[in-house]
Amino acid sequence: MKKKGVFVTIFFGAILLSSTIAIAIPGMEPEVDTPDVTITGTPADNFPDDQRTQFCSSDTDAKSTDFVKEYVIPTECTNPLAIVSDYDGNVWFTETNTGNLAKFDPISETFTEYENPTWPPGGRSMMWGIDYAPDGSVWFTDETYDSIWKFSTLDEQYDRLSYPSDDNSLPQKLRIEGSQIIINDFTGNKLTILDVSLSDAEVNYLSIPSAIDDSVTADFALDENDNIWYTNWLFQQGGFLVKFNQNDYRNAVSNSGEQFLPLVDFINAYALPVQLLTPNGITFSDDGLLWIADTTSSSFFSFNSSSEKFIQYVTADPMFGTYGNQTGVIQSPISRPYWIENDNQGRLVFNEQTANNISVMNPTTQSLVEYHVPSKNPNWGDCDSGFEVLDDCGIAQIFDFTIHGEKIWFTEWVENKIGVVDTSVPLPVEIQLESNSISLNSGETKQFHFVISTSSIDTSLDSLLVLSTTHDFLNLELIHDSTESFQLESDSQIPIHLKMSATDDAVSGTYKVLLGIQLPDVSVSKFVTVTID
């Protein structure tokens, strides 16, 4: 058994166990009888009968809301994961339970699945990274077989490129930059830059080792000067944000006549905040701020490289249906932001794994819109009381997304579907804050007000206020008969009154509070900047 397999299962399992989901860890399974496997001639045969609703799909119907539309993949139990759009708007995604690449044409709404002839029968692999190249090829990672795959959309042929690895490697996210392919080796303690010439079969690579022994190397992003930023961290123990100045390094190598030079002179490291334990996604906004998603909380963070300061942001709480809490053990449900990207329109997009949301944050307006995905798999939530399974409960494991114009396409790993969010659809509500900021002293309380304005809606909607803080020493309390839940009516304005306070032990700094409203299909909120002196 490879070490990476155990690590990833423990890591992934730990995330889900906190939501009371039992995950088997290789080498730790109790002795059980061989499970029944009914042969169907489909990829579902890779799972025993009692696991098929958990991994293949609990509901084969495509669902939709005013903002989200789903599509069912024709082949059963493909486990779609990494997804990317090409220049024409076609959507390409990996199938982790078949080894195939698939295409969806949004115009004709048809799927095409391309069989990978060299994929071993019954093979399964988490394929986290994918990108589309200018020559019409699609590249994707393969963690089980330590490979990088290239699929030509012109002749529909697969080529496999061996990844420079050892037993601990796990090639994860992938990005094409000119002739370079940048890959983070999640458990291999390095970032790898492959130099692939499209006219030459020779491949050169540069591996940047981790700043921390036995750590993971997570997602990466390039700034306007082509510096590569990424994180190194230990599970539940924190880590560093790392900047690699690749241009200066390559220039120095060229001038020295050496093949390699020590990397230490070209790397800067910044300690991550203690609250940021699992930094996965990372990207830059148009204003040059770096953003990091934290998968062990409901938070995401901004980083200013000039001041070297982090600021913590927070999402709305997950809707009750995503976790269910039928056994009563989930005391503090969290949303788990996973990957984060810039949509080239000044906005940030990220997926919230355990909130079943695709979310859009505007750094300029400090607004957050969280689009709820309708399909849910109850096997991934606390949905079973032991007597019955709660309806409309669970999550679809939305593990990746891609952006094309106003559309955000995503995969549902355990529901065998892809879906799309149309961000051009007008929102039913607007949040108007009394002020964008407020100052507090430790031990001080101030009143704050905001207004929820609705547009024309067909029917009244169940609504729940969003009142989220990042730290326990910041408190929000409703006053003047404002209620946390109510029926939202068409063409109305609802004033919300609250007290905002900082406890006596509040730490001075800049913080964010999220205020808004959660509706059945979407949450709309705005951030208030809180300065504690």
C-alpha positions in Angstrom: 0.0 0.0 0.0 1.4 3.4 -1.0 1.7 5.9 1.8 -0.2 8.5 -0.2 -3.2 6.2 -0.3 -3.3 6.0 3.5 -2.6 9.7 3.9 -5.3 10.9 1.5 -7.9 8.6 2.9 -7.1 9.8 6.5 -7.1 13.4 5.4 -10.3 13.1 3.3 -11.9 10.9 6.0 -11.0 13.3 8.8 -12.9 16.1 6.9 -16.0 14.0 6.6 -15.8 12.3 10.0 -16.4 15.7 11.6 -19.7 15.6 9.8 -20.3 12.1 11.3 -19.5 10.3 8.1 -17.8 6.9 8.6 -14.9 6.4 6.2 -12.9 3.2 6.0 -9.1 3.6 6.3 -7.0 1.0 4.5 -5.4 -1.4 6.8 -7.9 -0.5 9.6 -11.1 -2.1 8.3 -12.8 -4.6 10.6 -13.1 -8.2 9.3 -16.3 -8.5 7.4 -17.7 -10.9 4.9 -17.0 -10.2 1.2 -19.7 -7.7 0.1 -22.2 -8.6 -2.7 -21.4 -7.3 -6.1 -24.1 -7.5 -8.8 -22.4 -7.3 -12.2 -24.1 -4.7 -14.4 -21.4 -4.2 -17.1 -21.1 -0.5 -16.0 -18.5 1.3 -13.9 -20.8 0.7 -10.9 -19.2 -2.7 -10.8 -16.2 -1.1 -9.1 -18.3 -0.7 -6.0 -20.2 -3.4 -3.9 -23.9 -3.2 -4.0 -24.2 -1.5 -0.6 -21.9 1.4 -1.6 -23.5 2.2 -5.0 -25.9 4.8 -3.7 -23.1 6.4 -1.8 -20.6 6.7 -4.6 -22.6 6.3 -7.8 -25.7 8.4 -7.2 -28.7 8.5 -4.8 -31.0 10.2 -7.3 -30.7 9.9 -11.1 -32.9 12.9 -11.8 -31.3 16.2 -13.0 -32.6 19.1 -10.8 -32.7 22.8 -11.2 -33.4 26.1 -9.5 -33.6 29.7 -10.9 -29.8 29.8 -10.8 -28.6 26.2 -11.2 -29.2 23.6 -13.9 -27.9 20.0 -13.7 -27.2 17.3 -16.3 -27.0 13.6 -15.7 -23.9 11.9 -17.2 -25.2 9.0 -19.5 -22.7 6.4 -18.3 -23.5 5.2 -14.8 -21.2 5.9 -11.8 -18.4 7.8 -13.5 -17.4 10.0 -10.5 -16.7 13.2 -12.4 -14.0 15.4 -10.8 -11.7 17.9 -12.5 -13.5 20.2 -15.0 -12.4 22.9 -17.5 -14.0 24.8 -20.4 -12.4 25.4 -23.8 -12.4 28.5 -25.9 -15.7 27.6 -27.5 -17.5 27.1 -24.2 -17.4 23.3 -24.3 -16.9 21.7 -20.9 -14.4 18.9 -20.4 -14.2 16.8 -17.3 -12.4 13.7 -15.9 -14.2 10.5 -14.8 -12.3 9.1 -11.9 -14.1 5.7 -12.0 -13.4 5.1 -15.7 -10.2 6.8 -16.6 -12.0 8.6 -19.4 -12.3 12.2 -20.4 -15.7 13.5 -21.3 -17.0 16.6 -23.1 -20.4 18.4 -22.7 -21.6 20.7 -25.4 -23.8 23.4 -23.8 -25.5 24.3 -27.1 -26.7 20.8 -28.0 -26.7 19.7 -24.3 -25.0 16.4 -25.3 -22.2 14.4 -23.7 -19.3 12.7 -25.5 -17.2 10.2 -23.5 -13.8 9.3 -24.9 -12.6 5.8 -23.9 -9.1 5.6 -22.7 -7.8 2.4 -24.3 -4.8 2.0 -21.9 -6.8 2.4 -18.7 -6.7 -0.8 -16.6 -10.0 -2.6 -16.1 -11.5 -1.6 -12.8 -8.9 1.2 -12.3 -9.9 4.2 -10.3 -7.9 7.4 -9.7 -8.6 10.9 -8.3 -7.9 13.3 -11.1 -7.9 16.7 -9.5 -6.1 18.8 -12.1 -7.1 19.7 -15.6 -6.4 22.4 -18.2 -7.0 23.2 -21.8 -4.0 24.1 -24.1 -4.0 26.5 -27.1 -3.2 23.5 -29.4 -6.5 21.9 -28.6 -5.2 19.4 -26.1 -6.6 18.7 -22.6 -4.1 17.8 -19.9 -5.0 16.2 -16.6 -3.4 14.6 -13.5 -3.8 11.0 -12.3 -2.8 10.3 -8.7 -3.1 6.5 -8.7 -0.7 5.9 -11.5 1.5 8.9 -11.0 0.8 10.2 -14.4 0.0 13.3 -16.5 -2.3 12.6 -19.4 -2.6 14.5 -22.6 -5.8 14.1 -24.8 -5.8 15.5 -28.3 -9.2 16.9 -29.1 -8.2 16.8 -32.8 -7.3 13.1 -33.3 -9.0 11.9 -30.0 -5.9 10.2 -28.8 -4.5 9.8 -25.3 -0.8 10.1 -24.4 0.5 9.3 -20.9 3.5 11.2 -19.4 5.1 9.7 -16.4 5.3 12.1 -13.5 8.6 12.5 -11.7 7.7 10.8 -8.5 8.3 8.4 -5.7 6.0 6.3 -3.5 4.7 9.4 -1.8 3.7 11.4 -4.8 0.2 12.7 -5.6 0.1 15.0 -8.6 -3.0 17.2 -8.0 -3.8 20.5 -9.6 -2.4 21.4 -13.0 -2.0 24.7 -14.9 -0.6 25.4 -18.4 1.5 28.5 -18.8 3.0 28.6 -22.3 5.2 25.5 -22.7 5.2 25.0 -18.9 2.9 22.7 -17.0 2.8 23.5 -13.3 1.7 20.8 -10.9 1.5 20.6 -7.1 2.6 17.3 -5.7 0.2 17.2 -2.8 1.9 14.5 -0.7 5.3 14.5 -2.6 6.6 17.5 -0.8 7.2 19.6 -3.9 5.9 21.8 -6.7 6.9 20.6 -10.1 7.3 22.6 -13.3 7.4 20.6 -16.5 8.8 22.2 -19.6 7.1 20.5 -22.5 7.9 21.5 -26.0 5.0 20.8 -28.3 7.4 19.9 -31.2 9.8 17.8 -29.1 9.1 14.7 -27.0 11.8 15.7 -24.5 10.4 16.9 -21.1 12.5 18.8 -18.6 11.3 19.5 -15.1 12.2 21.5 -12.0 11.0 20.4 -8.6 10.7 22.9 -5.8 10.9 21.0 -2.5 8.7 21.9 0.4 9.8 24.3 3.1 8.5 21.9 5.7 9.5 18.2 6.0 6.6 15.7 5.6 4.2 18.5 4.7 1.8 18.7 1.8 2.1 21.1 -1.1 -1.3 22.5 -2.0 -2.7 24.7 -4.8 -0.8 27.5 -6.5 -1.3 30.8 -8.3 0.8 33.1 -10.4 1.0 36.9 -9.8 1.5 39.6 -12.4 5.3 39.0 -12.3 5.0 35.3 -12.8 6.0 34.5 -9.3 4.5 31.2 -8.2 2.6 31.3 -4.8 1.6 28.1 -3.0 1.2 26.7 0.5 3.1 24.1 2.5 1.4 22.8 5.6 1.0 20.0 8.1 -2.5 18.6 8.6 -4.2 20.5 11.4 -0.9 22.1 12.4 -0.5 25.1 10.0 2.3 26.0 7.7 3.6 28.6 5.3 2.6 30.6 2.2 5.5 30.4 -0.2 6.6 32.7 -3.1 9.0 31.3 -5.8 10.6 33.9 -8.1 10.9 31.7 -11.1 12.1 34.4 -13.5 15.0 35.5 -11.3 15.9 31.8 -10.8 15.9 31.0 -14.5 17.9 34.1 -15.3 20.5 33.2 -12.6 20.7 29.6 -13.9 21.2 30.9 -17.5 23.9 33.4 -16.5 25.7 30.9 -14.2 26.1 28.1 -16.8 24.9 25.6 -14.2 21.9 23.3 -14.7 20.6 24.1 -11.2 21.2 26.6 -8.4 20.1 26.5 -4.7 16.5 27.6 -4.5 16.7 29.3 -1.1 17.7 32.6 -2.6 14.6 32.7 -4.7 12.0 31.7 -2.2 10.1 33.8 0.4 7.9 32.2 3.1 5.2 33.8 5.2 3.7 32.0 8.3 0.0 31.2 7.9 -2.4 32.5 10.5 -3.1 30.0 13.3 -6.8 29.9 12.2 -5.8 28.8 8.7 -5.2 25.0 9.1 -6.1 23.5 5.7 -5.3 26.0 2.9 -6.3 24.3 -0.4 -7.4 26.8 -3.1 -5.4 29.9 -3.8 -5.8 32.7 -6.4 -5.3 36.5 -7.0 -7.9 39.1 -7.3 -7.6 42.0 -9.7 -6.3 44.3 -7.0 -3.3 42.1 -6.4 -4.6 40.5 -3.1 -4.0 36.8 -2.7 -6.9 34.7 -1.5 -6.8 31.3 0.2 -9.6 28.9 1.0 -9.6 26.9 4.2 -11.2 23.5 4.1 -11.4 22.9 7.8 -13.6 25.8 8.6 -16.1 28.2 7.0 -13.4 30.7 6.3 -11.3 32.1 3.5 -8.5 34.6 3.8 -7.0 37.6 1.9 -3.2 38.3 2.0 -1.6 41.6 1.2 2.0 41.0 0.1 3.0 44.6 0.7 1.8 44.7 4.4 2.2 40.9 4.8 -1.2 41.0 6.6 -3.9 38.3 6.4 -7.6 39.1 6.9 -10.1 36.3 7.6 -13.5 36.2 5.9 -16.4 33.8 6.6 -19.3 32.2 4.7 -22.9 31.8 5.8 -23.6 28.6 7.8 -24.6 25.6 5.8 -28.3 25.0 5.3 -29.7 22.4 7.6 -30.5 20.0 4.8 -26.8 19.6 4.0 -25.9 18.0 7.3 -29.3 16.9 8.7 -28.0 16.4 12.3 -30.4 13.5 12.7 -28.2 11.9 15.4 -27.6 15.3 17.1 -23.9 15.2 17.1 -23.1 18.1 14.8 -22.8 21.1 17.1 -21.1 23.5 14.7 -21.7 22.8 11.0 -19.1 24.4 8.7 -19.1 25.1 4.9 -15.5 24.0 4.0 -14.4 26.3 1.1 -12.2 24.2 -1.1 -10.9 25.7 -4.4 -11.0 29.4 -5.3 -10.5 31.1 -8.7 -10.7 34.6 -10.3 -13.5 34.8 -12.9 -11.7 37.6 -14.9 -14.6 39.9 -14.1 -13.2 41.1 -10.8 -15.0 38.4 -8.8 -13.8 35.3 -6.9 -15.5 31.9 -7.2 -15.1 29.1 -4.7 -16.9 25.8 -3.9 -18.2 25.1 -0.4 -17.8 21.3 0.0 -20.1 20.6 2.9 -22.5 23.5 2.2 -23.2 22.2 -1.3 -22.7 25.7 -2.7 -20.9 27.5 -5.5 -20.1 31.0 -4.2 -19.2 34.3 -5.8 -17.4 37.0 -3.8 -16.9 40.5 -5.1 -13.8 42.1 -3.3 -14.8 45.6 -4.5 -18.4 45.6 -3.2 -17.5 43.2 -0.4 -20.6 41.1 -1.3 -21.0 37.3 -1.2 -23.6 35.3 -3.2 -23.8 31.5 -2.3 -25.7 29.5 -4.9 -27.1 26.3 -3.5 -26.9 23.1 -5.6 -30.1 21.1 -5.5 -28.9 17.5 -5.7 -27.8 15.9 -2.4 -26.6 12.5 -1.4 -27.8 11.5 2.1 -24.9 9.1 2.5 -22.6 12.1 3.0 -24.5 13.8 5.7 -26.0 13.0 9.1 -29.3 12.2 7.4 -30.3 8.9 8.9 -31.8 8.9 12.4 -31.9 5.1 12.4 -35.6 5.1 11.8 -35.8 7.1 8.6 -33.7 9.1 6.2 -34.4 12.8 6.0 -35.6 14.1 2.6 -33.4 16.5 0.6 -30.4 15.9 2.9 -26.7 15.5 2.2 -24.2 16.8 -0.2 -23.1 16.0 -3.8 -19.4 16.4 -3.2 -18.8 19.4 -5.5 -15.1 19.0 -5.9 -14.3 21.2 -8.9 -15.6 24.0 -11.1 -14.7 26.0 -14.2 -15.7 29.5 -15.3 -16.8 30.6 -18.8 -18.2 34.1 -19.0 -21.2 34.4 -16.7 -21.5 30.6 -16.3 -19.8 28.5 -13.6 -19.7 24.7 -14.5 -19.1 22.2 -11.7 -19.0 18.4 -11.1 -20.9 16.4 -8.6 -18.6 13.5 -7.7 -21.1 11.2 -5.9 -24.2 12.1 -7.9 -22.8 11.4 -11.5 -23.8 14.8 -12.7 -22.4 18.1 -13.9 -24.2 21.4 -13.4 -24.0 25.1 -14.2 -24.6 28.3 -12.2 -25.9 31.2 -14.3 -24.6 34.3 -12.5 -26.4 36.6 -14.9 -29.8 35.7 -13.4 -31.0 38.7 -11.2 -31.0 38.1 -7.5 -34.3 38.3 -5.6 -32.9 40.4 -2.8 -30.4 43.3 -2.1 -28.6 44.1 1.1 -28.2 47.7 2.1 -25.8 48.3 5.0 -26.0 51.3 7.3 -22.2 51.5 6.9 -19.5 49.4 5.4 -17.4 49.6 8.5 -17.5 50.0 12.2 -14.9 50.6 15.0 -15.1 49.0 18.4 -13.0 49.1 21.5 -12.6 45.9 23.6 -15.7 45.5 25.8 -17.7 48.0 23.7 -21.2 47.5 22.1 -22.7 49.5 19.3 -26.0 49.2 17.4 -25.9 48.4 13.6 -28.7 48.3 11.1 -29.2 47.0 7.6 -32.1 46.6 5.2 -33.2 43.6 3.0 -35.0 44.8 -0.1 -36.8 42.3 -2.3 -37.7 42.4 -6.0 -40.8 40.9 -7.5 -41.0 37.3 -6.5 -43.8 34.8 -7.3 -44.3 33.5 -3.8 -43.2 34.1 -0.2 -39.9 32.5 0.7 -38.6 30.9 3.9 -35.7 33.0 4.9 -33.0 32.9 7.6 -30.7 35.8 8.5 -27.0 35.4 7.9 -25.1 36.7 10.9 -21.6 35.3 10.7 -18.4 36.3 12.6 -14.9 35.0 12.3 -13.9 35.1 16.0 -15.6 34.3 19.3 -14.8 37.7 20.7 -17.1 39.3 18.1 -20.8 39.0 18.9 -24.0 39.8 17.1 -27.4 40.1 18.8 -30.7 41.0 17.2 -32.7 43.8 18.9 -35.9 45.8 18.4 -38.1 42.7 17.5 -35.8 41.7 14.6 -36.2 37.9 14.1 -33.7 35.4 12.7 -36.2 33.7 10.5 -39.3 34.9 8.7 -41.3 34.8 5.4 -39.9 37.0 2.7 -42.6 38.7 0.6 -42.4 40.3 -2.8 -41.5 44.0 -3.2 -40.8 44.6 0.5 -38.1 46.2 2.6 -37.2 44.6 5.9 -35.1 46.6 8.4 -32.8 44.5 10.6 -31.5 45.9 13.9 -28.7 44.3 15.9 -26.0 45.0 18.5 -22.4 44.4 17.6 -20.0 43.9 20.5 -16.4 43.0 21.2 -15.6 41.1 24.4 -13.1 42.4 27.0 -10.5 40.1 25.7 -10.9 41.0 22.0 -7.6 41.4 20.1 -7.0 44.6 18.2 -7.0 44.2 14.5 -9.2 44.2 11.3 -12.0 41.7 11.1 -15.0 40.8 8.9 -18.6 40.2 9.8 -21.1 38.8 7.2 -24.7 40.1 7.2 -27.4 39.0 4.8 -30.2 36.5 4.1 -30.3 32.8 3.3 -33.1 31.7 0.9 -33.8 28.1 -0.2 -31.8 28.5 -3.4 -29.3 31.3 -2.7 -27.8 33.4 0.1 -27.0 37.1 -0.4 -24.8 38.9 2.0 -22.3 41.7 2.5 -19.2 42.0 4.7 -18.8 44.7 7.3 -15.2 45.7 8.2 -14.8 45.7 12.0 -11.8 47.5 13.4 -11.0 46.8 17.1 -8.6 49.4 18.6 
